[in-house]
Amino acid sequence: MLNRRKALWSLLSVVLLTACSTPGPGLFTKRTPHEQYGQRLADAGLRESALGRLWFGAADRSLESPLLVVLPYKETGYFAAELPTAAALRFAVRRGEKLSVAVETKPTAGFAVFYDLWELPAETGSKPKLLSAGDTTGKPLQMDIKEDGNYLVRLQPELLKSGEYSLSITTGPSLAFPLPSSVKPSIGSFWGAGRDAGARRHEGIDIFAPKHSPAIACADGTVTSVSENNLGGKVVFMRPDDKNYVLYYAHLDSQLVSTGQTVHTGDVLGLTGNTGNARYTPSHLHFGIYTSGGAIDPLPFVNPVKKEPAKIGGPLANLGKLVRSSQGKLYSESGGHNPPVALQDNALLRVEAAAAGWYKVALPGGQTGFINHTDIRGLSTPVRRVTTRSQLALLDEPDTLAAKKGVLAAGSRVDVLALYKDFYFVGRSDTLRGWVAKQGL
């Protein structure tokens, strides 16, 4: 057994020595860092090893059952070397937002975590689409979101490596705000608000500011039209470079650019006013975005309100540890918004990560979810102490077909530390732990 383990470490050393040379996130034409590492495992003959199968299997299963989180989101977690696993989180993002995914590790050297960004399909049964990827040896992943929808981030470490990680998923505007902060602009009317006694809907946002405030370019691009119409008054259209939409600036008092002019972020396109159908309202800028399919909500593109992830409230000392539930409820979404699954009292849990006031935990059967960090207890104090009536097999897992890790003789004194379905997780004074069927005690 020892020789087999040494051989495995020898093969892995070849893989691990090159793991930190993988490229950072961004658009890629070759394999992702995760795929490159997986290929190295296969080339080293480890894909069909017990650990290799666990590693590849964990990667696939995580994409099938991600947990739901609400952005902005932050978690600190722990990956154990002896338990090849992967973590996946699902979240909603709006078109126009810039998504940022950052992962840091402890230790910072010699422990790489691969992370991938996927777009989830709207159709049930379709496969996720891989968008971008990186690892903790590179820079944070950033991407402008092109479609409203659900997205997924998967994390997975190298084999036989233990370490702590901190994941942050945040969103922000992909464009600059169309008025400088120095004029103290305020958004007073949003997308979809009723107009003309409900005959039409507002196709933009109204940003109020003192008259003659500078309306500025939100990105580098080209002015496509400088004109005047009944609704918008004096208007300017500009197309950002490499984008499939145009920006619309309306109710200007004056236009300071010309059609075909190249502009850069922050260049003044005109001065705010109340021309067009805004002549009886305070000075403001009507800002819109138009695509080939019509107007879209511009707020996600320029929203100046930046939300920070909630601070982690649960003690990080529990990361990676086995604990038990204390009349807790398990949720499939961080924050406890979805209907919970009731846990049996004293159910065994492994703490995988901490987020806000929650722990992300896993049950022995593989089910994962979020539990309030106050609803767990350590295993130092047993549920009760019992004496075995007969000889019992001590099992690796709560399953009658699981491998035996030992035998408890009749009359053995054991501590019941936690439960799972019809099994007890027990321990003895010599720290040997395992599972026994309830009916055996």
C-alpha positions in Angstrom: 0.0 0.0 0.0 2.8 2.4 0.9 4.6 1.6 -2.4 1.4 2.3 -4.3 1.0 5.7 -2.5 4.6 6.6 -3.3 4.1 5.8 -6.9 0.9 7.9 -7.0 2.8 10.9 -5.5 5.6 10.4 -8.0 3.2 10.6 -10.9 1.3 13.5 -9.4 4.6 15.5 -8.9 4.9 15.7 -12.7 1.4 17.1 -12.9 1.7 19.5 -10.0 5.0 20.9 -11.1 3.4 22.3 -14.2 0.0 23.2 -12.8 1.1 26.7 -11.9 2.1 27.5 -15.5 -1.4 27.5 -16.8 -2.7 30.7 -18.4 -4.9 33.2 -16.6 -8.6 33.8 -17.4 -9.9 35.4 -20.5 -10.8 34.4 -24.0 -9.2 31.1 -24.9 -8.8 29.0 -27.9 -7.0 26.1 -26.2 -7.9 24.0 -23.2 -8.9 25.8 -20.0 -6.5 25.5 -17.0 -8.9 22.9 -15.6 -8.9 20.9 -18.8 -5.1 21.1 -19.1 -4.7 19.8 -15.6 -7.2 17.0 -16.3 -5.3 16.0 -19.4 -2.1 15.9 -17.4 -3.8 13.5 -15.0 -4.9 11.3 -17.9 -1.4 11.4 -19.5 0.1 10.3 -16.2 -2.3 7.3 -16.1 -4.3 8.7 -13.1 -7.7 9.1 -14.8 -8.8 5.6 -14.0 -7.2 5.5 -10.5 -9.5 5.6 -7.6 -8.6 9.3 -6.8 -8.7 10.2 -10.5 -12.2 8.9 -10.9 -13.3 10.8 -7.8 -11.8 14.0 -9.1 -13.3 13.8 -12.6 -16.6 12.6 -11.2 -16.8 15.5 -8.7 -16.2 18.0 -11.5 -19.1 16.6 -13.6 -21.6 16.2 -10.7 -21.0 19.8 -9.5 -22.3 21.1 -12.8 -25.5 19.1 -12.4 -26.4 20.3 -8.9 -25.1 23.8 -8.2 -26.3 25.7 -5.1 -28.1 29.0 -5.7 -26.6 32.3 -4.4 -27.6 36.0 -4.7 -24.9 38.4 -5.9 -22.8 40.0 -4.5 -21.6 36.9 -2.8 -18.5 35.9 -0.9 -17.5 32.6 0.7 -14.4 31.2 2.4 -14.1 27.5 2.2 -11.7 24.6 2.6 -10.8 21.7 0.2 -9.4 18.6 1.9 -6.7 16.6 0.2 -8.3 13.3 1.2 -11.7 14.2 -0.3 -11.5 15.0 -4.1 -14.4 17.4 -4.6 -15.7 20.4 -6.5 -18.0 23.3 -5.7 -20.5 25.0 -8.0 -22.7 28.0 -7.4 -25.5 29.3 -9.6 -26.6 33.0 -9.8 -28.5 35.4 -12.0 -26.9 38.3 -13.9 -28.4 41.0 -16.1 -27.3 42.1 -19.5 -24.9 45.1 -19.3 -23.4 44.1 -15.9 -19.7 43.4 -15.6 -19.2 40.1 -13.7 -16.1 39.7 -11.6 -14.9 36.4 -10.1 -11.9 36.4 -7.8 -10.4 33.5 -5.9 -7.6 33.7 -3.4 -6.0 30.7 -1.6 -4.1 29.9 1.6 -1.4 28.8 1.1 -0.8 31.2 -1.7 1.9 28.9 -3.2 1.7 25.3 -4.1 -2.1 25.1 -4.0 -4.0 26.0 -7.1 -7.8 26.2 -7.5 -9.3 26.1 -11.0 -12.5 28.1 -11.6 -14.7 28.1 -14.7 -17.6 30.4 -15.7 -20.6 28.7 -17.4 -23.8 30.0 -18.9 -26.8 27.9 -18.0 -29.3 27.1 -20.7 -32.9 28.2 -20.6 -34.0 24.8 -21.9 -34.2 21.9 -19.4 -31.8 19.1 -20.4 -29.4 21.3 -22.4 -25.7 21.4 -21.3 -24.1 24.5 -19.8 -21.9 26.6 -22.1 -18.4 27.3 -21.0 -17.6 31.0 -21.3 -14.2 31.6 -19.6 -11.9 30.1 -17.1 -8.9 30.7 -14.9 -7.0 29.5 -11.9 -5.5 31.1 -8.8 -2.1 31.6 -10.4 -3.7 34.2 -12.8 -5.8 37.4 -12.6 -9.4 37.6 -11.6 -12.0 36.7 -14.3 -14.1 39.6 -15.6 -16.7 39.5 -18.3 -19.4 41.9 -19.7 -22.7 40.0 -19.6 -24.4 39.9 -23.0 -27.7 38.2 -22.0 -29.9 38.2 -19.0 -29.7 34.7 -17.5 -28.4 32.2 -15.0 -24.7 31.6 -14.8 -22.5 29.2 -12.8 -19.0 29.2 -11.3 -17.3 25.9 -10.6 -14.3 25.6 -8.3 -12.0 22.6 -8.0 -8.5 22.2 -6.6 -5.6 19.9 -7.6 -5.5 16.4 -6.4 -4.0 15.6 -3.0 -3.8 19.3 -2.0 -5.4 20.8 1.0 -6.1 24.5 1.4 -8.4 27.4 2.1 -9.9 29.6 -0.5 -11.9 32.8 -0.6 -14.3 33.3 -3.5 -15.9 36.7 -4.4 -18.5 37.1 -7.1 -19.6 40.7 -7.7 -21.2 42.7 -10.5 -20.8 46.3 -11.6 -21.6 48.5 -14.6 -19.9 47.7 -17.8 -20.1 51.4 -19.0 -19.1 54.7 -17.3 -22.0 56.8 -15.9 -23.2 59.4 -18.5 -22.9 62.3 -16.1 -19.9 63.2 -13.9 -20.3 62.7 -10.2 -19.2 66.3 -9.6 -22.7 67.5 -10.7 -24.4 65.2 -8.2 -26.7 63.4 -10.7 -29.7 61.5 -9.5 -31.8 58.9 -11.3 -35.4 60.1 -11.0 -37.3 57.8 -13.5 -36.6 54.2 -14.4 -37.1 51.8 -17.3 -40.7 50.8 -17.8 -42.4 53.7 -16.0 -45.7 54.8 -17.5 -45.9 57.7 -20.0 -48.8 59.5 -21.7 -51.4 58.2 -19.3 -50.1 54.6 -19.7 -50.1 54.7 -23.5 -46.4 53.9 -23.6 -43.5 52.9 -21.4 -40.3 54.7 -20.5 -37.5 53.3 -22.7 -34.6 54.5 -20.6 -33.7 56.3 -17.4 -33.9 60.0 -16.5 -30.9 61.4 -14.8 -31.5 64.8 -13.2 -28.7 67.3 -12.8 -28.3 71.1 -13.0 -28.8 72.6 -16.5 -25.8 72.6 -18.7 -24.2 69.7 -16.9 -21.9 67.8 -19.2 -23.3 64.6 -20.8 -20.3 62.4 -21.3 -19.4 59.4 -23.4 -19.8 56.2 -21.4 -17.2 54.3 -23.5 -14.8 54.8 -26.4 -16.7 54.8 -29.6 -18.2 56.7 -32.6 -20.9 59.3 -32.7 -23.5 57.9 -35.2 -26.1 60.7 -35.2 -26.6 64.2 -34.0 -30.1 65.3 -34.6 -33.4 66.7 -33.1 -36.9 65.2 -32.7 -40.2 66.0 -31.0 -39.8 63.6 -28.0 -36.0 63.8 -27.3 -35.3 67.3 -28.5 -31.7 67.6 -29.2 -30.2 64.2 -29.2 -26.9 62.3 -29.7 -26.4 58.7 -30.6 -23.0 57.0 -30.2 -21.9 53.4 -30.7 -19.3 52.0 -28.2 -16.4 50.2 -29.9 -17.0 46.4 -30.4 -20.6 46.6 -29.1 -23.9 45.7 -30.8 -25.9 48.5 -29.4 -26.0 52.3 -29.4 -26.3 54.9 -26.6 -29.0 57.6 -26.8 -28.6 61.0 -25.1 -31.8 63.1 -25.2 -33.2 66.5 -23.9 -29.8 68.1 -24.4 -29.6 71.9 -24.4 -26.7 71.8 -26.8 -24.8 69.2 -28.8 -21.0 69.5 -28.8 -20.1 66.7 -31.2 -20.7 65.8 -34.9 -21.8 62.7 -36.7 -18.8 60.3 -37.4 -16.7 61.8 -34.6 -14.5 59.4 -32.6 -14.9 59.9 -28.8 -13.3 58.5 -25.7 -14.7 57.7 -22.3 -15.4 61.0 -20.5 -15.6 63.2 -23.6 -18.4 65.7 -23.5 -21.1 65.0 -26.0 -23.5 67.8 -25.0 -25.0 69.8 -22.2 -28.1 68.7 -20.3 -31.3 70.7 -20.6 -35.1 70.1 -21.2 -35.6 70.2 -24.9 -38.2 68.1 -26.7 -41.2 66.9 -24.6 -39.2 67.7 -21.4 -39.6 71.5 -21.7 -41.9 71.6 -18.6 -39.6 69.4 -16.4 -36.4 70.1 -14.6 -33.2 69.7 -16.5 -32.2 66.1 -17.0 -30.7 63.6 -19.4 -32.8 60.9 -20.8 -30.3 58.0 -21.3 -31.2 54.9 -23.4 -29.7 51.9 -25.1 -31.0 50.5 -28.4 -30.2 47.2 -30.1 -31.4 45.7 -33.3 -34.4 44.4 -31.4 -35.3 47.7 -29.8 -34.7 49.5 -26.5 -33.3 47.7 -23.5 -33.0 48.7 -19.8 -29.8 50.8 -19.6 -29.6 50.7 -15.8 -27.5 47.5 -15.4 -24.9 49.1 -17.9 -24.4 52.2 -15.8 -25.8 51.6 -12.3 -23.5 53.6 -10.0 -24.7 51.8 -6.8 -22.1 49.2 -5.9 -23.1 46.5 -3.4 -20.5 44.7 -1.3 -20.9 41.1 -0.2 -22.0 40.5 3.3 -19.3 39.9 5.9 -18.8 36.3 6.9 -20.3 35.7 10.4 -19.7 32.0 11.0 -16.3 31.1 12.7 -13.8 30.0 10.1 -12.4 27.5 12.6 -15.2 25.1 11.6 -14.1 24.9 7.9 -13.4 21.4 6.9 -14.7 19.9 10.2 -17.4 17.4 10.9 -20.2 18.9 13.0 -23.8 17.9 13.7 -27.1 19.7 13.2 -29.0 21.3 16.1 -32.7 21.4 15.0 -31.4 23.1 11.8 -33.0 23.6 8.4 -31.0 23.0 5.2 -31.5 25.5 2.3 -30.6 25.2 -1.3 -30.0 29.0 -1.5 -27.8 31.3 0.5 -29.8 33.6 2.7 -32.6 31.0 3.4 -35.0 32.3 0.8 -36.1 28.9 -0.6 -38.3 26.4 1.3 -35.9 24.5 3.6 -35.4 20.8 3.9 -35.8 19.7 7.5 -32.7 18.0 9.0 -33.0 15.2 11.5 -31.6 16.3 14.9 -27.9 15.6 15.2 -27.4 14.9 11.5 -23.7 14.7 10.6 -22.5 17.5 8.4 -19.1 18.5 6.9 -18.6 22.3 6.8 -17.3 23.2 3.3 -17.5 27.0 3.4 -18.8 30.0 5.3 -20.8 32.8 3.7 -22.5 35.7 5.6 -24.2 34.1 8.5 -24.4 30.7 6.9 -22.3 27.5 6.5 -22.3 25.6 3.3 -22.4 22.0 4.4 -22.5 18.5 2.9 -24.3 15.4 4.3 -22.8 11.9 4.1 -25.0 11.1 1.1 -23.6 14.0 -0.9 -26.5 16.5 -0.5 -25.3 20.0 0.0 -26.9 23.2 1.2 -26.8 26.2 3.5 -27.5 26.1 7.3 -27.5 29.0 9.7 -24.1 28.9 11.5 -25.8 28.9 14.9 -27.6 25.7 14.1 -24.6 23.4 14.3 -22.7 21.8 17.2 -19.3 20.2 17.5 -18.7 16.5 18.1 -16.6 16.9 21.2 -19.7 16.2 23.4 -21.4 13.0 22.3 -25.2 12.7 21.8 -25.0 9.7 24.2 -22.8 6.9 25.3 -23.9 3.3 24.7 -22.6 -0.3 25.2 -22.8 -2.6 22.2 -24.9 -5.7 22.7 -23.1 -7.8 20.1 -20.2 -7.6 17.7 -20.7 -4.8 15.1 -19.0 -3.9 11.9 -17.6 -0.3 11.9 -18.3 1.0 8.4 -16.7 3.7 6.3 -20.0 5.1 5.1 -23.6 4.9 6.3 -24.4 2.0 4.0 -24.6 -1.7 4.8 -22.5 -2.4 1.7 -19.7 0.0 2.7 -16.2 -1.1 3.5 -15.4 -2.2 7.1 -12.8 -0.1 8.9 -13.0 -2.2 12.0 -15.0 -4.3 14.3 -16.6 -3.4 17.6 -16.6 -6.2 20.1 -19.7 -7.0 22.1 -19.7 -4.9 25.3 -17.7 -2.0 23.7 -18.3 1.4 25.1 -18.8 3.9 22.2 -19.9 7.5 21.9 -22.8 8.3 19.5 -21.5 11.5 17.8 -24.1 12.1 15.1 -26.7 10.4 12.9 -27.6 9.9 9.3 -30.9 8.2 8.4 -30.7 4.7 10.0 -27.1 4.9 11.0 -25.1 6.2 13.9 -21.7 7.9 13.6 -19.8 6.6 16.6 -16.4 7.0 18.1 -14.3 5.3 20.8 -11.8 6.6 23.3 -9.0 5.6 20.9 -10.5 8.1 18.3 -11.6 5.3 15.9 -14.7 6.6 14.2 -17.2 5.1 11.8 -20.8 4.1 11.1 -23.0 1.4 12.6 -26.6 0.5 11.9 -29.0 1.8 14.5 -30.5 -1.6 15.1 -27.1 -2.9 16.2 -27.0 -0.7 19.3 
